[in-house]
Amino acid sequence: PSVGAGVFIDDRAVATLDHERIHHNLCGDATAGGVGVYVDGYDGVGSVVEIRRSTIAGNGCPSSQGGNALYVEAGSQVTLRDSILWGNGGDDVLVVDGTSSVAATYTLSGGPLEGDGDLSADPLFVDLAAGDLRLRAGSPAIDAADPSSPFDREPEPNGGRADLGAYGDTPHAGPTGD
């Protein structure tokens, strides 16, 4: 229930998170952020993390300084692609120091990100509070992934492009009937 309540990546780690659902993690009053994913380095050597086709949503901390979805520090580099960061009780991404970076492409978040294809809009989850992170009809995350990303596992009609988030390029992609 402190930093990295969902995922904590530390000490020069190299990690890939693919098709992950990181949601409803909470913290006590003692943490600064990173309730969903906290990425840290060690002795000047950061961690390197790729997050693709994942959903980080509904994480929160009452005393957070921001970065409730993703908190990055100590020389670490994070790449986000085809993902959704939403409803995390404040700024979704916080890069703590100038030695760290986050590069996001084709990612939807509550706050603006500055990469190709990035969106800032409500993803229209079926029911975030209940943990149903599938997309409703009309979601801006449908058919919004990188055009070069695979989509062959999505049911027809699939628009010829993958959905963003954990259900992108899976048989569960596309709008629900809700």
C-alpha positions as MATLAB code, in Angstrom:
seq = 'PSVGAGVFIDDRAVATLDHERIHHNLCGDATAGGVGVYVDGYDGVGSVVEIRRSTIAGNGCPSSQGGNALYVEAGSQVTLRDSILWGNGGDDVLVVDGTSSVAATYTLSGGPLEGDGDLSADPLFVDLAAGDLRLRAGSPAIDAADPSSPFDREPEPNGGRADLGAYGDTPHAGPTGD';
ca = [
       0.000    0.000    0.000;
       2.862    2.420   -0.658;
       4.801    3.276   -3.839;
       4.151    0.909   -6.705;
       1.025   -0.575   -5.186;
       0.194   -2.079   -8.598;
       3.680   -2.625  -10.077;
       7.032   -1.550   -8.645;
       9.986   -1.674  -11.067;
      13.318   -0.906   -9.414;
      17.094   -1.126   -9.449;
      18.161   -1.118  -13.112;
      15.319   -3.381  -14.190;
      14.313   -4.011  -17.779;
      10.603   -4.795  -18.006;
       7.841   -5.147  -20.568;
       4.188   -4.887  -19.567;
       1.910   -6.107  -22.374;
      -1.892   -6.437  -22.248;
      -1.922   -5.554  -18.540;
      -4.892   -4.285  -16.520;
      -3.563   -2.329  -13.547;
      -6.521   -0.898  -11.691;
      -7.988    0.071   -8.328;
      -4.713    0.193   -6.428;
      -4.774    2.568   -3.472;
      -2.169    3.884   -1.080;
      -1.936    5.243    2.411;
      -1.064    8.835    3.156;
       2.715    8.347    2.929;
       3.351    7.961   -0.786;
       4.096   10.580   -3.424;
       2.565    8.755   -6.416;
       3.135    5.760   -8.612;
       0.141    3.921   -7.263;
      -0.390    2.113  -10.583;
       3.219    1.759  -11.793;
       6.309    3.136  -10.053;
       9.566    3.028  -12.059;
      12.853    3.721  -10.261;
      16.554    3.207  -10.865;
      19.561    2.728   -8.625;
      22.980    4.387   -8.329;
      22.476    6.535  -11.417;
      21.372    3.620  -13.616;
      17.673    3.750  -14.344;
      15.181    1.114  -15.241;
      13.919    0.692  -18.807;
      10.230   -0.138  -19.200;
       7.958   -0.673  -22.186;
       4.208   -0.562  -21.549;
       2.118   -1.593  -24.527;
      -1.536   -2.459  -25.006;
      -2.248   -1.906  -21.323;
      -4.863   -0.126  -19.222;
      -3.879    1.699  -16.027;
      -7.085    3.027  -14.484;
      -8.818    3.869  -11.229;
      -5.660    4.057   -9.108;
      -5.503    6.716   -6.435;
      -3.706    8.229   -3.497;
      -5.128   11.064   -1.375;
      -1.743   12.710   -0.806;
      -0.337   12.203   -4.303;
       1.751   14.845   -6.034;
       0.648   13.322   -9.345;
       1.703   10.314  -11.328;
      -0.926    7.994   -9.906;
      -0.865    5.928  -13.113;
       2.873    6.201  -13.813;
       5.618    7.710  -11.642;
       9.146    7.707  -13.112;
      12.448    8.694  -11.495;
      16.180    8.059  -11.059;
      17.379    7.883  -14.657;
      14.561    5.645  -15.876;
      12.997    5.548  -19.342;
       9.435    4.451  -20.074;
       7.794    3.911  -23.456;
       3.984    3.827  -23.641;
       2.231    2.552  -26.754;
      -1.381    1.673  -27.546;
      -2.389    2.129  -23.902;
      -5.005    3.862  -21.747;
      -4.317    5.837  -18.540;
      -7.577    7.072  -17.027;
      -9.312    7.954  -13.761;
      -6.207    7.872  -11.597;
      -7.136   10.696   -9.226;
      -4.851   13.401  -10.596;
      -2.089   13.724  -13.124;
      -1.617   10.354  -14.779;
       2.123   10.670  -15.490;
       4.830   12.321  -13.416;
       8.481   12.365  -14.437;
      10.205   13.352  -11.209;
      13.626   14.438  -12.421;
      15.467   15.527  -15.556;
      17.305   12.207  -15.799;
      14.099   10.301  -16.610;
      11.702   10.303  -19.548;
       8.370    9.013  -20.796;
       7.683    8.675  -24.520;
       4.042    7.981  -25.355;
       2.516    7.203  -28.728;
      -1.056    6.184  -29.513;
      -1.994    6.446  -25.844;
      -5.127    7.898  -24.286;
      -4.797    9.705  -20.955;
      -6.631   12.136  -18.710;
      -3.987   14.786  -19.338;
      -2.330   15.663  -22.602;
       0.637   13.591  -23.747;
       2.793   14.821  -26.614;
       3.403   11.864  -28.893;
       2.008   10.758  -32.237;
      -1.597    9.603  -32.000;
      -2.027   10.506  -28.323;
      -5.544   11.378  -27.121;
      -6.998   13.104  -24.078;
     -10.611   11.970  -23.823;
     -12.883    9.756  -21.743;
     -12.284    6.177  -22.963;
     -15.886    5.233  -22.132;
     -15.199    2.110  -20.068;
     -18.208   -0.108  -19.425;
     -17.869    0.398  -15.634;
     -14.584    1.672  -14.179;
     -15.864    1.521  -10.586;
     -16.688   -2.176  -10.971;
     -13.428   -2.920  -12.822;
     -15.037   -3.553  -16.221;
     -12.478   -1.845  -18.458;
     -13.934   -2.965  -21.783;
     -14.885   -0.169  -24.175;
     -18.435    0.991  -24.876;
     -19.643    1.891  -28.366;
     -18.435    5.352  -29.342;
     -15.199    5.114  -27.355;
     -12.386    7.207  -28.870;
     -10.050    4.301  -27.971;
     -11.681    1.993  -30.536;
      -9.543    1.609  -33.689;
      -7.065    4.197  -32.321;
      -3.881    2.121  -31.892;
      -0.752    2.589  -33.948;
      -1.676    1.716  -37.553;
       1.269   -0.712  -37.628;
       0.080   -2.615  -34.528;
      -1.440   -6.050  -35.069;
      -5.231   -6.327  -34.929;
      -5.831   -9.814  -36.355;
      -7.173  -11.212  -33.047;
      -9.953   -8.608  -32.857;
     -13.413   -9.797  -33.920;
     -14.985   -8.576  -37.161;
     -15.859   -5.875  -37.924;
     -12.696   -4.457  -36.428;
     -12.094   -1.333  -38.463;
      -8.708   -2.575  -39.697;
      -6.930   -1.152  -36.676;
      -6.446   -2.282  -33.072;
      -8.177   -0.745  -30.084;
      -6.187    0.951  -27.337;
      -5.736   -0.646  -23.938;
      -5.542   -4.122  -22.478;
      -8.206   -5.533  -24.801;
      -6.589   -4.280  -28.014;
      -5.708   -7.125  -30.404;
      -7.644   -9.660  -28.336;
     -10.940  -11.470  -28.999;
     -12.505   -9.110  -26.382;
     -11.765   -5.908  -28.332;
     -14.400   -3.584  -29.703;
     -17.502   -2.070  -28.171;
     -19.710   -3.936  -25.763;
     -23.455   -3.952  -26.017;
     -23.670   -1.835  -22.848;
];
